[in-house]
Amino acid sequence: MKKTMLLSTLIDMTKKDLILYGIKKKTLQLYQCYGFNLIMRKHNEANELFYSEKLALELVLQTRAEYEAGLIPETKFRNLRTITERIQECYRSGHIQWHHLPHWGMRKLSPPFEKCLNNYIDKRLSSGCRITTMRGQKPVIRHFLFFCEDRGYNSLNQLSRDDIIEYLNTGAKKYSRVGDVLSAIRAFSDFLTENNMISFDMRLLLQIPAPVHRKYSSGFTLAEAEMIASAPDRTTECGKRDYAIIMLAKNTGLRSIDILGLKFSDVDWNRKELRIVQYKTDIHLTLPVEISVCNAIADYILHGRPQSDSQYIFLRVRPPYSPLRSWSGHSIVRRNAIAAGIEWIPNKRKGMHSFRRGLGNWMLEAEIPLETISEVLGHKSSDSSKPYLALQESHLGKCPISLYGIPCLRKELTNEIHI
């Protein structure tokens, strides 16, 4: 786009794109009141007809300060920031692409490092890597690049072997699972070496075997699952959607990404079955679905789902009516668990995956064979289901060998009293 553009023209362009995305009239009025009008007023006070990125940023910072001081409500700041970001994007590219805004104050990489990160992600995705895998590795790579910036580097060619060793100590303090950090940095180092972006082979310094920490989560109990399922307000569109999603998670144990990515073609209403290809494993899975679950999905489709030609069943409740993101499942479960009065412990609760863990435990308590549990959960092998055994005290009690016949050689451990 042009470096100089009339603000009125830019605002009109931004509004048109927002309308194309399905923004409702009421929401557009809020954006007009708390966004466009304030930006226009700021420019008028400066006698500026053309859009100024500097003036827009000053307005956002000023409004943020007023919000933090308790002088204005959060809604006013949030709407202004949203519109400022949309105008900025339209100014730079001519159109807006709908996306979630990053958290306020989130640090941004310098342009060279940001470009390097984006190129790396694009290459991994084009080679067949999963989006979810890269979503987990991206924060680690960003943390590494921030480390480089903090050392005053503007190019990765400036890195030394001592820097890498120092980063391993820094990464170990920030991330509990050091093995994941090493794995992500190794893959990134291969990319840097292939593109001659670093002066030495980092991989040689990243071969340190990381300690294995196994952490098992018991998931929701049956009582907790019932409480969460009863929490959504099923008189609302959002409540109907949340109820259907929670019922699917509770009764099928499907992963969040498979539930939120469910398509109309995946449901066989006559046979009451789900037929999907699991996103994580690419394995076909057919599961029977209880009538109560079918009814919950049908109620959402008929009375809660927005009008849309999308092939996906579960959509946003506000425009644009796009499919839910894979991380939306965590927010849905957390919101309804808290509404049900369940204490939410971040390191213990895993969102929708806690239903999956819970279902495996419930079936194991019912003495269902491990092979059957593996089939229901869609595991590649029964080995993937073995962690559930570590959570069943009643079954573990049958495993230990008796201590009978083993002599006790420590006097302080015997029941004899010596006077």
N, C-alpha and C positions, 0 to 999 in steps of 0.2 A: 504494500500500500504506500501511498504518498506520505512523505514525512510531515507534510502540513495538510490538515483536513479540517474543514469547518466542523465545529463541535455539533451543531444542529444536524448536519448530514450524517455524522458518525452515530449519533443517538438514534436517528431514524433507521439506519442500517442494523443497529443492534436490536432494536425493537422488532423489526421484521424477522430476524433470525429467531428471536425468542418466541414469537407467535408461531413460526413454522415448527418449533419443538413442542407446541401444544400448551404453552403457558396460559393459564386461565386468566380471565379478565381481572378478577379480584387480585391475583398475585401481581399482574402487570401494574395495577394501580398502586400497590405497595412499593414496587420498584420505582414507579414514577415519583412517588412522594418522598421516599427515603433514599433514592439513588439518583435518578436523572436530574431532578430539580436541584438537589444539593450540588451536584457537579456543575450544572449550568450556572448556579448562583456564584460558586467559587470562581469560575472563569469571568463572569460579569464584573465581580469585584476587582479583578485584576485587569479589566479592560482587554480581555483576550477572547477573540472570536474563534481562533483555531485551538484544537485539542492540545493540551499540554500534559505530558506524563508526570512532570514535576508537580504541577498543581493538583492533579488527581491523587498522587501519593501523599502530598501534604494534607489533603482533606481526610484521607483514610487514617493517617497517623493521628490527626487531631481528634477525629471521632472516636478512635480507639482509646485515646487518653480520657475522653469524656466518659466513655463506658466504664473504664476501669476505676474512675473516680466516683462512679455511681450517679452521674448526672443524667445519663440517658439509658434507656433499656437496651438489652443485647440485640433485640430485633432490629433496631435502627442501625446499629453498627453492621450487623450481619448482612442486611439488605444493601447497604452502601458498598460494602466490600465486594459482594457478589456482582453488582452492576459495574463497579470499577474494573473488576477482572474481566468481565464480558466485553466492556468497551475497549479495554486494552488489547484483548485478543482480536477483536474486530478491526482495530486500528492497525495491527501488525500483519494480519493475514487476510483481511477482507470478509471473514466469516467467523462464526463461533462454532466450536465443537463441544457438545455437551460432555462435561466431566465434573467430577467432584473436586471442590477446592481443597487444597492442602490446609492442614491446621495452621492457625495464625502463629507467626513467629518461627515456623519451620525453616531451618537453615537451608540455603540453596548453595549448590556447588558452583564454582567458577565456570564460565562458559566452556573452556577447554576440557575440564574434567567431566562436566555434564555431557558434552558431546561424546567423550570416550565411553562413558557409562551407557549412553543410549545406543551407540554403535555395537557395544558388546551384547546388550540385551537383544537387539535386532538380529544379530548373528546367531545367538543361541536359539532364539525362537524359530528362525528360518531353518535351523538344523534339526528341528523336531522337539526341542525342549518344551516342557509344559509351561504355560503361563503361571500356574500356581507355584512351580518350582522356582521360577525367576522372581516371583513376588517375595519368596522367602529369602532369596540370595541378594536381592537388590539392596536392602538395608545394610547388609554386611559390606558390600562393595562400596556403598556410600560412606560408611564409617571409615573404611580404609582410605578413601580419597580425601575425606575431611582430615584424617591424620596427616596425609601428605601436605595438604594446604596449611595446616597448623605449623608444619616445619618450614614453611616459607617457600615451598616448591610450587612452580607453575607448570612443570613438566615432569612426567614420570621418569624421564631419563636422568633426572637429578637424584633419584633414589640410590641408596647404597645398601649393602648387605646388613650393615648395622641397623639401618632404619627398619628393615623387615623383622629382624630379631626383636627390636623394640616394640614393633606393632603387635607381635605375638603376645607380649606381656600385656599390652593395652587391651587387645581383643579378649584375652582370657578374663580380664577384670569386668568387662562389659557383658559378655555372653557366657552363660552357664554351660552351654554345649559347645565346647571348644572344637570338637570334631567337625561340626557344621561350618564353623568359621574357616577352618583349614581347607575343607572341601571347596567352599565358595572361592576362597582366595587362590587355590591351586588352579581352578578352571579359568579364573580371570588372568592369572599369570601366563597361562598358555596363549590366551588371546593377545596379551601384551608382547610376548616373545614373537609370535607369528607376524605381528605388524610392526616389529622393530621399534616398539615404544618404550623399551627398557634396555639398559645396557648389560644386564646379566640375567642368568636363568634363576628366577625366583623359586621355581619348584624344588630345587635342590635344598633350599632352606625350609621347605614346608613339609618335609617327610617325617616330621616328629609324630610318632603315634599318640593320638589323643586318648586319655582315659575314657572308658566306657561307663556311662552312668545310665542305668535303666530306671525309668520312673513310670510307675503304673498308676493309672487313674481308675478309680472304681466306678465312675459314672454316677448317674442319678439312681437313687433307689426307686422301687416301683411306686411308693407313696409320693415321692418328689415329682416323678413323672406325671402322675395323675393330677397333682396340684398345679403344675405348669400348664397342662392341657386344659384345665378349667379356668385359667386366668384370662385369656383373650375375651374381649367384649364382642360377642358374635352378632351384635346388632349393627356393627359398623363394617365398612369395607375392609379396613385394615385388620380388624379382629377376625373376620371370616378367613382372610388370607393366612394370618398367623396361626389360626387354629388348624387349618388344613396342613400347613407345613409341619407343625408340632406333632400332629397325629401321624403323619407319614414317618417322621423321625422316630417317634416312640414305638410304632408298631412294625416298622420294617428295618430300622437300624441302618438305613442308607446314609452315605456320606452327604454332607451339606451340599457339595457341588453337584451331586447327582439329583438331589431333591429340587434345588433351585433351578437346575437346568432341565427339569422334566418337561417334555413336549406332549402335545395332544396325541401324537402317534405312539407314545410310549404306554398309553393306558388302554387295556382291553376291557371295556366295560362289561361285555357279555360274560367273559370268563373271570372277571374280577381279578385281573393280574396286571402287574407292571413288567414290561419287557424293555430293558435298557442295556446299553453298553457302558460299563463303568468308566468314568473319566480317568481314574487313576491307573487302572490295570488293563483297560481295553477288553475286559472279559465280559461276555454276554451274561446277563443275569435275569432270571424270571422269578418273580415273587408273587405269591397270592396276597391279596389285599382284603382286609376285613370290610364288611359292609359299612361300618361306622366311618372308616377312612374314606371309602368311596363317596359316602354321603357328604363328608366334610369338603372334599375336593369339588364335588358337583355343586354344593351350595355356594362355594366361592366363585366358580365359573359362571353360574346363572345369576347370582345376586350381588357379587362383590368385585368381580374382575372388570377393569375398565374396557371400553370398546377398543379393540386393537386387532390387527391382522397378524400379530406375532404368533409364531408357532410354539412359543414357550407359554406355559400355563401361568406361572407366577410372575407378576409384574409390579412395578412401583405403583403406589397409590396416588402419586402426584405426577403431573407431566414433567418431562416426557415419559410416556408409559413404556419404558424399556425393561428388559429382564433384570431381575435382581442380581447384584454382584455376589460372588461366592462368599464374601465375608459378611453378607447381610444376615446369614443364618445365626451367627454369633450374637448379633445385636437383637434379633427377634427372640432368641431363647433367653438372653440375659434380661431383657425388658420384662418378659412375662414371668420369669423366675422371681425377680424382685417384687413384681406385683402380687405374686402368690405368697410372699413372705419368706422366701427361701434366702438364706444368707449366701451372698455371692462372693466366693473366694477366687480371685483371678488365677492363682497358680494351681488351683485344684479343679476348677470348672473349665471345661473346654468347649462350652457352647453346645452346638448340635451334636458334636462327637460324644458328649456325655450320654446321650440317648443310645448311641451305638454301643458304647461300653456297657451301659446298663442292660441292654437287651442281651448281650453276650453273657453277662453274669446271671440274669434271670433264667436263661435257658440252661446254664451250667448247674444252677441250684435245682432245677427240675430234672437233673440227671439226663439231659439230652446229650447224645454222643458228640464228641468234639468235631467229628467229621461233618455232622449235620449242622453244627454251629458255623463251621467254616463255609458251608454251602450257602447258608442263609445270609451271612455277612459278605459273601462274595470274595473271600480270601483266595489267594492263589494256591495255598496249601494249608494244612492243619497247623503247621508251625506258626503261622501268623496269629492263630487263635490261642496259642499256649500261654501268652501273658495273662489270660483270664484265670488260669489255674493258680497264679500267685496271689489272687485276691479272695480265694475261697478257703476260709479257715476250716470249715467243716470237712472239706475234702482233703486239705493238707494234713489234718489230724490223723488221717488214715495212712499217711506216707512214712512218718518217722520210724526208725528202727528202735526197738526197745533197748534201754541201757542195762538190762538185766545181764549179769555175768561180767560186767566191766568193773574191775576193782577200783576203788577210790584211794588214791595214794596221798591225798592231802588231808591231814588231820582236821583242819579247820572246816572242811566240807562234810565231815561225818557228823552223825548225831550223837556220838559218844562224848561224854563230858569227863575230862581228866582233871582231877583235883590234886 
